[in-house]
């Protein structure tokens, strides 16, 4: 049965990055359904380079605590280098998103202490009951990372369809050595990001704002 494009558009529109979760865990069968759906995305030569290490319960709390402690004792050391700069429209979009979040949670402009507290929520996994750490084989380089980007999109959309909220996080991957050690992720796999997930808290102000998207002429060029 064909899927109507407007239905798919509704799913894309409903998905957002959740920044406050309820403590209730997601049933294992629901998580498995999300993963089974997400793995249908295309990959170069059908390599399917993604692997996910998923935490629940006490393991999520242990990871959360370790990340919070690492922010005081360790330097950032991501496997995949962070962007060297955000410029022009990319910087503008980044700032707009950040200020919209701060406005939603009541952080005044210029309040560095309050903005620091909100930033630290990244390492508390925004209170999510689950975290998925995504990795790819080092030898696949950029192509493996690109394939995994498709998996991230598919995971977040499949989760949305299942009533589960998500937030992909690069910040967590900035402590890659800790993740390799804690979660027994081999050194020959490059950690790309985390996806914290669970049931979103609809009453938390951090979940009250939505990001915008560029108009079609800003990113699409036509030839012929």
Backbone as a chain_set.jsonl record, in Angstrom:
{"seq": "XXXXXXXXXXXXXXXXXXXXXXXXXXXXXXXXXXXXXXXXXXXXXXXXXXXXXXXXXXXXXXXXXXXXXXXXXXXXXXXXXXXXXXXXXXXXXXXXXXXXXXXXXXXXXXXXXXXXXXXXXXXXXXXXXXXXXXXXXXXXXXXXXXXXXXXXXXXXXXXXXXXXXXXXXXXXXXXXXXXXXXXXXXXXXXXXXXXXXXXXXXXXXXXXXXXXXXXXXXXXXXXX", "coords": {"N": [[0.845, -1.189, 0.0], [0.727, 2.135, -0.994], [2.488, 4.859, 0.579], [1.276, 7.931, 1.618], [2.594, 11.067, 0.671], [2.02, 13.333, 2.174], [1.461, 12.276, 4.677], [3.967, 11.337, 5.41], [5.309, 13.76, 5.458], [4.016, 14.897, 7.632], [5.013, 13.303, 9.702], [7.748, 13.96, 9.633], [7.553, 16.654, 10.307], [6.483, 16.556, 12.868], [8.535, 15.408, 14.345], [11.067, 16.294, 16.634], [13.918, 17.634, 18.401], [14.16, 16.387, 21.498], [14.434, 17.747, 24.724], [13.955, 17.147, 27.333], [13.016, 14.501, 29.326], [10.691, 11.974, 30.413], [10.939, 9.671, 33.189], [10.11, 7.084, 32.629], [10.802, 3.907, 31.246], [11.345, 2.752, 27.852], [9.668, 0.052, 26.392], [11.375, -3.022, 25.621], [10.626, -4.351, 23.241], [9.572, -2.308, 21.718], [11.81, -0.676, 21.266], [13.349, -2.476, 19.765], [11.72, -2.664, 17.518], [11.956, -0.067, 16.479], [14.691, -0.044, 15.82], [14.762, -2.101, 13.89], [13.251, -0.97, 11.884], [14.776, 1.345, 11.297], [17.122, 0.302, 10.222], [16.645, -0.14, 7.595], [17.52, 1.837, 5.942], [19.425, 3.127, 3.101], [22.832, 2.197, 2.275], [26.286, 2.588, 1.301], [27.147, 0.148, -1.021], [25.645, -1.59, 0.433], [26.813, -1.842, 2.95], [26.092, -1.299, 5.582], [27.222, 0.039, 8.011], [26.706, 0.863, 10.595], [26.652, 0.485, 14.124], [24.993, 0.117, 17.186], [25.172, 0.859, 20.59], [23.249, 0.331, 23.267], [21.916, 1.761, 26.15], [20.171, 1.139, 29.215], [18.139, 1.679, 32.144], [20.028, 1.197, 35.085], [22.472, 1.265, 33.776], [22.277, 3.436, 32.041], [22.118, 5.478, 33.925], [24.634, 5.193, 35.089], [26.28, 5.865, 32.952], [25.465, 8.499, 32.56], [26.317, 9.704, 34.96], [29.084, 9.319, 34.759], [29.702, 10.862, 32.5], [29.0, 13.429, 33.398], [30.895, 13.753, 35.403], [33.187, 13.663, 33.857], [33.202, 16.08, 32.535], [34.4, 17.776, 34.286], [36.904, 16.798, 34.644], [38.151, 15.846, 32.361], [39.426, 16.414, 29.033], [37.854, 17.401, 25.949], [37.683, 14.895, 23.5], [36.953, 13.852, 20.757], [36.269, 11.115, 18.48], [35.643, 11.663, 15.84], [36.504, 14.552, 14.267], [35.351, 17.721, 15.365], [33.423, 20.357, 13.723], [35.436, 22.906, 12.191], [34.636, 25.516, 12.087], [31.642, 27.524, 12.217], [30.018, 29.365, 9.863], [28.544, 32.273, 8.26], [25.315, 31.597, 6.991], [25.099, 29.227, 8.382], [26.164, 29.638, 10.893], [24.337, 31.595, 11.703], [21.93, 30.147, 11.826], [22.564, 28.34, 13.818], [22.911, 30.016, 16.049], [20.332, 31.107, 16.236], [18.829, 28.854, 16.914], [19.998, 28.228, 19.408], [19.392, 30.527, 20.966], [16.621, 30.439, 20.928], [16.128, 28.141, 22.431], [17.224, 28.947, 24.919], [15.518, 31.079, 25.509], [13.123, 29.712, 25.787], [13.551, 28.204, 28.117], [14.01, 30.138, 29.95], [16.519, 31.424, 30.214], [18.346, 34.27, 30.603], [19.718, 36.565, 28.213], [23.183, 36.729, 28.113], [23.57, 35.645, 30.616], [25.818, 33.764, 31.784], [26.221, 31.698, 33.65], [23.718, 30.461, 33.847], [23.353, 29.624, 31.208], [25.423, 27.818, 31.042], [24.573, 25.863, 32.845], [22.339, 24.888, 31.444], [23.637, 23.889, 29.183], [25.004, 21.766, 30.33], [23.045, 19.902, 30.594], [23.162, 18.333, 28.378], [25.052, 16.374, 28.997], [23.865, 15.121, 31.057], [22.144, 13.713, 29.665], [19.701, 14.77, 29.227], [17.943, 13.715, 31.016], [17.015, 11.345, 29.945], [15.866, 7.924, 29.745], [17.21, 6.112, 28.205], [20.091, 5.596, 26.121], [21.638, 5.628, 23.001], [24.641, 4.751, 21.579], [26.35, 5.489, 18.714], [28.389, 3.968, 16.287], [30.997, 3.502, 13.783], [33.021, 1.584, 11.46], [36.451, 2.464, 11.525], [37.988, 2.33, 9.173], [36.232, 2.839, 7.114], [35.886, 5.502, 6.915], [34.774, 8.7, 5.779], [32.611, 7.807, 4.247], [31.425, 5.755, 5.708], [30.601, 7.259, 7.919], [28.769, 8.946, 6.664], [26.806, 7.114, 5.835], [25.901, 6.377, 8.37], [24.767, 8.737, 9.195], [22.407, 8.709, 7.759], [21.218, 6.597, 9.104], [20.816, 7.717, 11.635], [18.858, 9.664, 11.067], [16.779, 7.963, 10.217], [16.357, 6.445, 12.539], [15.436, 8.403, 14.365], [13.055, 9.186, 13.138], [11.613, 6.78, 12.95], [11.345, 6.301, 15.658], [9.756, 8.509, 16.367], [7.395, 7.809, 15.042], [6.702, 5.689, 16.616], [5.965, 6.897, 18.916], [8.01, 7.722, 20.537], [10.405, 9.904, 21.885], [13.363, 11.681, 20.81], [16.848, 12.742, 20.813], [19.543, 13.495, 18.891], [23.013, 13.617, 19.718], [25.997, 15.277, 19.515], [27.646, 16.21, 21.487], [27.98, 14.304, 23.531], [29.591, 12.422, 22.272], [31.978, 13.714, 22.338], [33.459, 12.854, 24.414], [34.821, 10.482, 23.716], [36.931, 8.549, 24.48], [36.098, 7.777, 27.07], [33.633, 6.579, 26.476], [34.392, 4.432, 24.806], [35.775, 2.913, 26.702], [33.94, 2.473, 28.888], [31.757, 1.215, 27.644], [32.768, -0.857, 26.213], [33.416, -0.507, 23.484], [35.087, -1.214, 20.585], [38.381, 0.011, 19.648], [38.76, 0.156, 16.951], [36.485, 1.09, 15.927], [34.794, 4.013, 15.138], [33.402, 6.416, 17.161], [30.487, 8.218, 16.658], [28.173, 9.694, 17.47], [25.661, 10.235, 20.004], [22.351, 9.061, 20.701], [19.954, 10.132, 22.677], [17.039, 8.879, 24.181], [13.505, 8.348, 24.819], [10.389, 8.778, 26.536], [9.005, 11.868, 25.903], [8.826, 14.777, 28.006], [6.013, 16.521, 28.109], [5.365, 18.844, 29.416], [7.613, 20.261, 30.047], [9.453, 23.266, 29.682], [11.616, 23.287, 27.89], [10.854, 21.734, 25.802], [9.107, 23.196, 24.355], [9.691, 24.764, 22.169], [10.375, 25.045, 18.624], [12.584, 24.383, 15.932], [13.281, 26.187, 12.869], [13.142, 25.749, 9.257], [15.124, 26.157, 6.322], [14.02, 27.967, 3.411], [13.046, 26.515, 0.288], [14.488, 27.629, -2.048], [16.909, 28.306, -0.822], [18.483, 26.073, -0.515], [18.218, 24.382, -2.663], [19.132, 23.952, -6.001], [18.375, 24.327, -9.417], [18.851, 22.764, -12.527], [18.345, 22.847, -15.95]], "CA": [[0.0, 0.0, 0.0], [1.571, 3.331, -1.067], [2.438, 5.811, 1.675], [0.993, 9.271, 1.138], [3.667, 11.995, 0.995], [1.586, 14.248, 3.227], [1.618, 11.569, 5.941], [5.394, 11.351, 5.717], [5.617, 15.14, 5.811], [3.528, 15.091, 8.995], [5.946, 12.639, 10.604], [8.958, 14.795, 9.666], [7.237, 17.903, 10.995], [6.241, 16.269, 14.285], [9.784, 15.072, 15.016], [11.889, 17.402, 17.11], [14.917, 17.218, 19.381], [13.579, 16.46, 22.844], [15.442, 18.139, 25.708], [13.506, 16.789, 28.689], [12.351, 13.209, 29.214], [10.1, 11.321, 31.573], [11.802, 8.547, 33.587], [9.54, 5.794, 32.218], [11.581, 3.266, 30.179], [10.672, 2.279, 26.642], [9.728, -1.41, 26.344], [12.403, -3.583, 24.735], [10.078, -4.675, 21.925], [9.411, -1.048, 20.977], [13.157, -0.294, 20.817], [13.733, -3.395, 18.698], [10.952, -2.276, 16.335], [12.583, 1.146, 15.949], [15.959, -0.438, 15.2], [14.466, -2.895, 12.695], [12.799, -0.018, 10.866], [15.865, 2.259, 10.945], [18.188, -0.359, 9.465], [16.252, -0.25, 6.185], [18.084, 2.937, 5.143], [20.487, 2.695, 2.179], [24.241, 2.422, 2.61], [27.159, 2.272, 0.18], [27.393, -1.29, -1.225], [24.895, -2.279, 1.497], [27.773, -2.162, 4.011], [25.412, -1.196, 6.88], [28.335, 0.16, 8.948], [26.298, 1.311, 11.921], [26.39, -0.356, 15.287], [24.504, 0.931, 18.292], [25.27, 0.318, 21.949], [22.083, 0.947, 23.897], [21.862, 1.646, 27.608], [18.88, 1.238, 29.896], [18.166, 1.544, 33.6], [21.211, 1.581, 35.851], [23.583, 1.549, 32.866], [22.118, 4.817, 31.599], [22.486, 6.338, 35.052], [26.085, 5.103, 35.243], [26.845, 6.651, 31.864], [25.152, 9.896, 32.844], [27.199, 10.149, 36.035], [30.456, 9.357, 34.25], [29.814, 12.008, 31.605], [28.978, 14.644, 34.213], [32.201, 13.853, 36.066], [34.219, 13.897, 32.841], [33.232, 17.488, 32.153], [35.243, 18.477, 35.25], [38.228, 16.184, 34.781], [38.706, 15.384, 31.084], [39.296, 17.29, 27.873], [37.116, 16.846, 24.819], [38.528, 14.093, 22.622], [36.069, 13.088, 19.874], [36.871, 10.312, 17.414], [35.405, 12.411, 14.608], [36.792, 15.952, 14.568], [34.234, 18.647, 15.302], [33.605, 21.389, 12.695], [36.436, 23.927, 12.514], [33.945, 26.798, 12.229], [30.319, 27.729, 11.648], [30.054, 30.698, 9.298], [27.441, 32.735, 7.42], [23.975, 31.142, 7.377], [25.205, 28.103, 9.316], [26.321, 30.272, 12.204], [23.082, 32.277, 12.031], [20.946, 29.133, 12.22], [23.013, 27.796, 15.101], [22.599, 31.004, 17.077], [18.88, 31.209, 16.365], [18.396, 27.673, 17.663], [20.444, 28.355, 20.785], [18.645, 31.559, 21.691], [15.242, 29.973, 21.085], [16.141, 27.24, 23.581], [17.429, 29.726, 26.143], [14.291, 31.829, 25.777], [12.092, 28.77, 26.248], [13.821, 27.747, 29.49], [14.163, 31.29, 30.828], [17.909, 31.849, 30.405], [18.502, 35.621, 30.058], [20.883, 36.797, 27.373], [24.337, 37.174, 28.874], [23.698, 34.917, 31.879], [26.708, 32.655, 31.46], [26.025, 30.592, 34.59], [22.485, 29.762, 33.474], [23.567, 28.936, 29.934], [26.292, 26.68, 31.345], [23.713, 24.818, 33.448], [21.542, 24.285, 30.382], [24.549, 23.106, 28.352], [25.342, 20.535, 31.041], [21.963, 18.927, 30.414], [23.615, 17.395, 27.344], [25.801, 15.263, 29.596], [22.891, 14.412, 31.876], [21.294, 13.041, 28.669], [18.391, 15.407, 29.338], [17.087, 12.866, 31.839], [16.479, 10.222, 29.162], [16.102, 6.599, 30.32], [18.012, 5.299, 27.286], [21.038, 6.281, 25.243], [22.243, 4.781, 21.963], [25.911, 5.265, 21.087], [26.474, 5.044, 17.327], [29.769, 3.892, 15.824], [31.242, 3.003, 12.433], [34.41, 1.162, 11.314], [37.379, 3.544, 11.205], [38.511, 2.238, 7.809], [35.241, 3.3, 6.137], [36.042, 6.945, 6.812], [33.621, 9.572, 5.589], [31.476, 7.092, 3.687], [30.756, 5.097, 6.821], [29.936, 8.3, 8.703], [27.614, 9.41, 5.895], [25.783, 6.074, 5.974], [25.365, 6.431, 9.729], [23.888, 9.897, 9.258], [21.098, 8.229, 7.326], [20.652, 5.768, 10.169], [20.338, 8.624, 12.687], [17.583, 10.22, 10.611], [15.776, 6.9, 10.22], [16.064, 6.088, 13.932], [14.612, 9.437, 14.995], [11.726, 9.176, 12.526], [10.936, 5.558, 13.386], [10.979, 6.527, 17.055], [8.609, 9.423, 16.382], [6.224, 7.036, 14.641], [6.374, 4.798, 17.727], [5.625, 7.699, 20.082], [9.22, 7.857, 21.363], [11.139, 11.139, 21.603], [14.802, 11.475, 20.635], [17.732, 13.863, 20.505], [20.922, 13.137, 18.536], [23.931, 14.462, 20.47], [27.429, 15.23, 19.256], [28.371, 16.555, 22.715], [28.325, 13.075, 24.253], [30.709, 11.788, 21.561], [33.222, 14.441, 22.579], [34.195, 12.072, 25.411], [34.945, 9.164, 23.091], [37.695, 7.565, 25.257], [35.251, 7.274, 28.154], [32.62, 5.691, 25.893], [35.081, 3.196, 24.406], [36.132, 2.151, 27.899], [32.763, 2.076, 29.667], [30.795, 0.406, 26.893], [33.497, -1.884, 25.469], [33.361, -0.252, 22.049], [36.47, -1.403, 20.119], [39.077, 1.186, 19.143], [38.687, 0.2, 15.488], [35.202, 1.689, 15.577], [34.765, 5.455, 15.396], [32.152, 6.858, 17.777], [30.006, 9.376, 15.918], [27.224, 10.498, 18.228], [24.712, 9.523, 20.851], [20.939, 9.429, 20.568], [19.211, 9.913, 23.915], [15.635, 8.686, 23.804], [12.53, 7.932, 25.834], [9.127, 9.493, 26.357], [9.231, 13.269, 26.182], [8.037, 15.467, 29.023], [5.308, 17.564, 27.345], [5.185, 20.058, 30.218], [8.88, 20.95, 30.283], [9.585, 24.374, 28.73], [12.628, 23.012, 26.86], [10.2, 21.055, 24.684], [8.049, 24.064, 23.842], [10.088, 25.505, 20.959], [10.717, 24.258, 17.451], [13.486, 25.048, 14.998], [12.739, 26.436, 11.54], [13.898, 25.185, 8.153], [15.366, 27.09, 5.221], [13.129, 27.865, 2.262], [13.579, 25.679, -0.793], [15.548, 28.246, -2.872], [18.153, 28.463, -0.084], [19.325, 24.873, -0.552], [17.994, 23.596, -3.893], [19.423, 24.608, -7.267], [17.819, 23.565, -10.53], [19.531, 22.837, -13.817], [17.557, 22.216, -17.001]], "C": [[0.889, 1.251, 0.0], [1.39, 4.224, 0.159], [2.245, 7.201, 1.107], [2.103, 10.23, 1.586], [3.278, 12.941, 2.122], [1.677, 13.592, 4.601], [3.079, 11.568, 6.378], [5.839, 12.757, 6.132], [5.169, 15.437, 7.245], [4.459, 14.468, 10.016], [7.22, 13.459, 10.76], [8.71, 16.066, 10.481], [7.062, 17.685, 12.49], [7.538, 15.968, 15.033], [10.519, 16.333, 15.445], [12.915, 16.849, 18.097], [14.379, 17.465, 20.783], [14.682, 16.77, 23.854], [14.964, 17.978, 27.144], [12.645, 15.538, 28.565], [11.698, 12.804, 30.527], [10.964, 10.107, 31.931], [11.327, 7.185, 33.098], [10.356, 5.163, 31.088], [10.716, 2.87, 28.991], [10.765, 0.755, 26.61], [10.721, -1.921, 25.3], [11.849, -3.851, 23.336], [9.86, -3.422, 21.076], [10.765, -0.595, 20.434], [13.597, -1.187, 19.665], [12.989, -3.067, 17.404], [11.532, -1.034, 15.668], [13.868, 0.8, 15.212], [15.731, -1.203, 13.897], [14.016, -2.003, 11.555], [13.965, 0.833, 10.378], [16.912, 1.597, 10.055], [17.828, -0.57, 7.993], [16.839, 0.87, 5.337], [19.181, 2.421, 4.221], [21.87, 2.958, 2.744], [25.078, 2.0, 1.414], [27.457, 0.774, 0.139], [26.686, -2.142, -0.175], [25.809, -2.692, 2.652], [27.144, -2.14, 5.402], [26.437, -1.033, 8.022], [27.945, 0.501, 10.38], [26.225, 0.17, 12.936], [25.961, 0.57, 16.409], [24.663, 0.165, 19.605], [24.237, 1.052, 22.767], [22.092, 0.701, 25.397], [20.437, 1.803, 28.111], [19.115, 1.189, 31.4], [19.43, 2.056, 34.253], [22.395, 1.908, 34.95], [23.49, 2.973, 32.307], [22.524, 5.78, 32.703], [23.999, 6.34, 35.271], [26.784, 5.937, 34.167], [26.644, 8.14, 32.12], [26.113, 10.469, 33.889], [28.636, 10.282, 35.549], [30.678, 10.554, 33.334], [29.853, 13.312, 32.392], [30.324, 14.844, 34.908], [33.302, 14.186, 35.069], [34.305, 15.365, 32.45], [34.124, 18.307, 33.089], [36.683, 17.97, 35.256], [38.879, 15.795, 33.461], [38.534, 16.442, 30.008], [38.467, 16.6, 26.801], [38.079, 16.097, 23.902], [37.647, 13.229, 21.717], [36.847, 12.238, 18.877], [36.769, 11.025, 16.076], [35.564, 13.891, 14.937], [35.542, 16.817, 14.416], [34.482, 19.679, 14.196], [34.625, 22.439, 13.133], [35.792, 25.287, 12.712], [32.523, 26.683, 11.686], [30.308, 29.17, 11.144], [28.783, 30.979, 8.51], [26.103, 32.181, 7.904], [24.015, 30.0, 8.392], [25.374, 28.615, 10.75], [25.017, 30.941, 12.634], [22.03, 31.277, 12.508], [21.281, 28.548, 13.586], [22.656, 28.754, 16.242], [21.106, 31.12, 17.319], [18.328, 30.058, 17.183], [18.751, 27.819, 19.137], [19.639, 29.369, 21.571], [17.19, 31.167, 21.873], [15.134, 29.013, 22.277], [16.274, 28.027, 24.878], [16.182, 30.516, 26.506], [13.214, 30.916, 26.341], [12.294, 28.371, 27.705], [14.138, 28.9, 30.439], [15.591, 31.686, 31.132], [18.073, 33.238, 29.79], [19.768, 35.732, 29.215], [22.013, 37.354, 28.219], [24.531, 36.476, 30.201], [24.514, 33.653, 31.619], [26.493, 31.445, 32.373], [24.791, 29.773, 34.209], [22.652, 29.009, 32.156], [24.476, 27.727, 30.114], [25.493, 25.533, 31.95], [22.878, 24.123, 32.38], [22.416, 23.426, 29.479], [24.881, 21.772, 28.999], [24.247, 19.481, 30.95], [22.302, 17.931, 29.318], [24.229, 16.148, 27.97], [24.972, 14.511, 30.644], [21.901, 13.661, 30.989], [19.858, 13.532, 28.736], [17.398, 14.555, 30.133], [16.518, 11.659, 31.125], [16.777, 8.886, 29.838], [16.983, 5.71, 29.46], [18.966, 6.181, 26.495], [21.61, 5.26, 24.267], [23.516, 5.448, 21.471], [26.17, 4.646, 19.717], [27.936, 5.069, 16.89], [29.851, 3.281, 14.438], [32.694, 2.54, 12.342], [35.313, 2.318, 10.877], [37.764, 3.521, 9.736], [37.504, 2.693, 6.75], [35.197, 4.814, 6.029], [34.735, 7.703, 6.665], [32.402, 8.855, 5.042], [30.705, 6.34, 4.77], [29.992, 6.092, 7.674], [28.691, 8.799, 7.989], [26.477, 8.391, 5.965], [25.107, 6.156, 7.339], [24.488, 7.656, 9.942], [22.484, 9.538, 8.803], [20.417, 7.398, 8.383], [20.109, 6.643, 11.299], [18.974, 9.196, 12.31], [16.478, 9.169, 10.685], [15.377, 6.516, 11.637], [15.132, 7.121, 14.56], [13.192, 9.452, 14.427], [10.938, 7.933, 12.917], [10.491, 5.693, 14.836], [9.766, 7.44, 17.155], [7.33, 8.682, 16.029], [5.758, 6.105, 15.755], [6.02, 5.567, 19.002], [6.78, 7.914, 21.039], [9.981, 9.1, 20.924], [12.636, 10.87, 21.573], [15.536, 12.813, 20.59], [19.114, 13.321, 20.142], [21.881, 14.13, 19.192], [25.383, 14.237, 20.056], [28.214, 15.439, 20.54], [28.826, 15.312, 23.468], [29.537, 12.403, 23.609], [32.02, 12.519, 21.757], [34.057, 13.776, 23.674], [34.339, 10.63, 24.937], [35.771, 8.171, 23.906], [36.892, 6.959, 26.402], [34.24, 6.264, 27.61], [33.23, 4.367, 25.447], [35.318, 2.3, 25.622], [34.905, 1.617, 28.631], [31.901, 1.037, 28.958], [31.458, -0.657, 26.021], [33.332, -1.741, 23.958], [34.793, -0.316, 21.517], [37.071, -0.127, 19.543], [39.04, 1.266, 17.617], [37.312, 0.655, 14.988], [35.211, 3.147, 16.019], [33.404, 5.831, 15.973], [31.728, 8.169, 17.136], [29.102, 10.281, 16.74], [26.461, 9.599, 19.186], [23.302, 9.917, 20.422], [20.287, 9.107, 21.907], [17.736, 9.797, 23.545], [14.8, 8.151, 24.96], [11.215, 8.629, 25.525], [9.326, 10.936, 26.787], [8.316, 13.805, 27.265], [7.321, 16.629, 28.344], [5.178, 18.881, 28.101], [6.482, 20.826, 30.458], [9.069, 22.056, 29.249], [10.624, 24.137, 27.637], [12.027, 22.337, 25.642], [9.126, 21.911, 24.024], [8.426, 24.801, 22.564], [10.436, 24.538, 19.841], [11.664, 25.066, 16.563], [12.792, 25.233, 13.65], [13.604, 25.728, 10.495], [14.018, 26.217, 7.034], [14.336, 26.884, 4.119], [13.832, 27.117, 1.133], [14.672, 26.36, -1.625], [16.884, 28.408, -2.149], [19.05, 27.23, -0.199], [19.159, 24.035, -1.811], [18.278, 24.456, -5.121], [18.958, 23.716, -8.428], [18.623, 23.794, -11.79], [18.67, 22.12, -14.869], [16.071, 22.282, -16.744]], "O": [[1.717, 1.414, 0.896], [0.293, 4.334, 0.706], [2.977, 7.609, 0.205], [2.507, 10.208, 2.749], [4.121, 13.311, 2.939], [1.943, 14.273, 5.59], [3.393, 11.77, 7.551], [6.647, 12.916, 7.046], [5.858, 16.142, 7.983], [4.676, 15.038, 11.084], [7.718, 13.639, 11.871], [9.568, 16.492, 11.253], [7.45, 18.534, 13.293], [7.635, 16.243, 16.229], [10.581, 17.314, 14.703], [12.783, 15.72, 18.569], [14.172, 18.606, 21.194], [15.737, 16.136, 23.843], [15.503, 18.598, 28.06], [11.676, 15.508, 27.807], [12.105, 13.238, 31.604], [11.651, 9.568, 31.064], [12.089, 6.22, 33.154], [10.585, 5.812, 30.068], [9.507, 2.679, 29.12], [11.856, 0.214, 26.788], [10.882, -1.326, 24.235], [12.536, -3.601, 22.345], [9.956, -3.477, 19.85], [10.864, -0.179, 19.28], [14.161, -0.697, 18.687], [13.555, -3.178, 16.316], [11.594, -0.954, 14.442], [14.109, 1.291, 14.109], [16.433, -0.974, 12.912], [14.357, -2.243, 10.397], [14.127, 1.024, 9.173], [17.524, 2.264, 9.222], [18.625, -1.12, 7.232], [16.672, 0.857, 4.117], [19.803, 1.399, 4.509], [22.053, 3.835, 3.589], [24.657, 1.168, 0.61], [27.948, 0.197, 1.109], [27.08, -3.281, 0.076], [25.617, -3.745, 3.26], [27.587, -2.857, 6.299], [26.507, -1.886, 8.906], [28.781, 0.432, 11.281], [25.796, -0.942, 12.631], [26.495, 1.668, 16.564], [24.329, -1.016, 19.703], [24.332, 2.267, 22.945], [22.256, -0.431, 25.852], [19.617, 2.502, 27.517], [20.153, 0.719, 31.867], [19.858, 3.186, 34.019], [23.235, 2.733, 35.309], [24.51, 3.636, 32.123], [23.196, 6.78, 32.448], [24.577, 7.375, 35.601], [27.762, 6.63, 34.447], [27.556, 8.942, 31.916], [26.647, 11.566, 33.728], [29.324, 11.245, 35.887], [31.73, 11.191, 33.389], [30.649, 14.201, 32.087], [30.829, 15.963, 34.992], [34.242, 14.91, 35.397], [35.375, 15.843, 32.071], [34.557, 19.403, 32.732], [37.575, 18.62, 35.801], [40.059, 15.445, 33.447], [37.616, 17.26, 30.062], [38.389, 15.372, 26.752], [39.153, 16.598, 23.569], [37.595, 12.011, 21.886], [37.954, 12.599, 18.477], [37.702, 10.991, 15.274], [34.848, 14.424, 15.785], [34.777, 16.664, 13.463], [35.623, 19.862, 13.772], [34.672, 22.816, 14.304], [36.335, 26.129, 13.427], [32.237, 25.86, 10.817], [30.561, 30.096, 11.914], [28.044, 30.066, 8.142], [25.784, 32.28, 9.088], [23.077, 29.824, 9.171], [24.79, 28.075, 11.689], [24.636, 30.863, 13.802], [21.322, 31.534, 13.481], [20.395, 28.293, 14.403], [22.154, 28.326, 17.281], [20.659, 31.219, 18.462], [17.465, 30.251, 18.04], [17.921, 27.569, 20.011], [19.244, 29.111, 22.708], [16.58, 31.528, 22.879], [14.168, 29.067, 23.038], [15.523, 27.799, 25.826], [15.826, 30.614, 27.68], [12.484, 31.293, 27.258], [11.325, 28.217, 28.448], [14.492, 28.674, 31.596], [15.861, 32.231, 32.202], [17.952, 33.381, 28.574], [20.765, 35.063, 29.485], [21.832, 38.326, 28.952], [25.55, 36.684, 30.86], [23.965, 32.606, 31.277], [26.574, 30.302, 31.923], [24.818, 28.543, 34.246], [22.154, 27.894, 32.004], [24.32, 26.723, 29.419], [25.709, 24.37, 31.609], [22.726, 22.902, 32.409], [21.994, 22.352, 29.05], [25.024, 20.762, 28.31], [24.494, 18.302, 31.202], [21.794, 16.809, 29.318], [23.969, 15.024, 27.541], [25.331, 13.41, 31.062], [20.948, 13.054, 31.477], [18.923, 12.825, 28.36], [16.185, 14.656, 29.953], [15.618, 11.005, 31.652], [17.837, 8.73, 30.445], [17.455, 4.67, 29.92], [18.687, 7.352, 26.236], [22.016, 4.167, 24.661], [23.479, 6.584, 20.999], [26.205, 3.424, 19.578], [28.637, 6.06, 17.094], [28.915, 2.632, 13.97], [33.536, 3.053, 13.08], [34.97, 3.063, 9.959], [37.859, 4.576, 9.108], [37.885, 2.911, 5.6], [34.536, 5.352, 5.14], [33.737, 7.404, 7.32], [31.272, 9.246, 5.337], [29.475, 6.297, 4.748], [28.872, 5.818, 8.106], [27.668, 9.049, 8.626], [25.317, 8.765, 6.137], [23.889, 6.02, 7.447], [23.573, 7.632, 10.765], [21.496, 9.996, 9.377], [19.2, 7.468, 8.556], [19.055, 6.343, 11.86], [18.051, 9.214, 13.125], [15.376, 9.45, 11.156], [14.2, 6.286, 11.913], [14.152, 6.76, 15.211], [12.235, 9.703, 15.158], [9.739, 8.012, 13.185], [9.4, 5.256, 15.203], [8.851, 7.179, 17.937], [6.291, 8.905, 16.652], [4.577, 5.768, 15.84], [5.8, 4.96, 20.05], [6.576, 8.246, 22.207], [10.18, 9.322, 19.73], [13.122, 9.947, 22.227], [14.938, 13.864, 20.363], [19.791, 12.746, 20.995], [21.612, 15.331, 19.225], [25.927, 13.146, 20.225], [29.318, 14.914, 20.684], [29.941, 15.276, 23.988], [30.405, 11.878, 24.306], [33.074, 12.004, 21.383], [35.232, 14.101, 23.841], [34.02, 9.687, 25.661], [35.352, 7.019, 24.025], [36.995, 5.762, 26.671], [34.017, 5.215, 28.215], [32.655, 3.304, 25.681], [35.09, 1.091, 25.574], [34.845, 0.432, 28.957], [31.385, 0.108, 29.578], [30.8, -1.285, 25.191], [33.134, -2.726, 23.246], [35.639, 0.46, 21.961], [36.352, 0.719, 19.012], [39.266, 2.336, 17.051], [37.02, 0.609, 13.793], [35.594, 3.463, 17.145], [32.373, 5.592, 15.346], [32.508, 9.12, 17.074], [29.249, 11.503, 16.708], [26.6, 8.376, 19.173], [23.096, 10.985, 19.848], [20.088, 7.937, 22.235], [17.245, 10.536, 22.692], [15.313, 7.589, 25.928], [10.962, 9.022, 24.387], [9.764, 11.2, 27.907], [7.182, 13.353, 27.425], [7.959, 17.634, 28.03], [4.91, 19.919, 27.497], [6.455, 21.924, 31.013], [8.867, 21.82, 28.058], [10.525, 24.728, 26.562], [12.621, 22.361, 24.564], [8.33, 21.413, 23.229], [7.561, 25.408, 21.933], [10.75, 23.372, 20.078], [11.546, 26.287, 16.464], [11.836, 24.526, 13.33], [14.66, 25.181, 10.813], [13.125, 27.04, 6.83], [13.841, 25.775, 3.916], [15.06, 27.098, 1.049], [15.698, 25.735, -1.891], [17.903, 28.627, -2.804], [20.26, 27.334, 0.0], [19.894, 23.067, -2.003], [17.733, 25.551, -5.264], [19.14, 22.499, -8.4], [19.028, 24.92, -12.075], [18.313, 20.953, -14.707], [15.282, 21.788, -17.55]]}, "num_chains": 1, "name": "protein.A"}
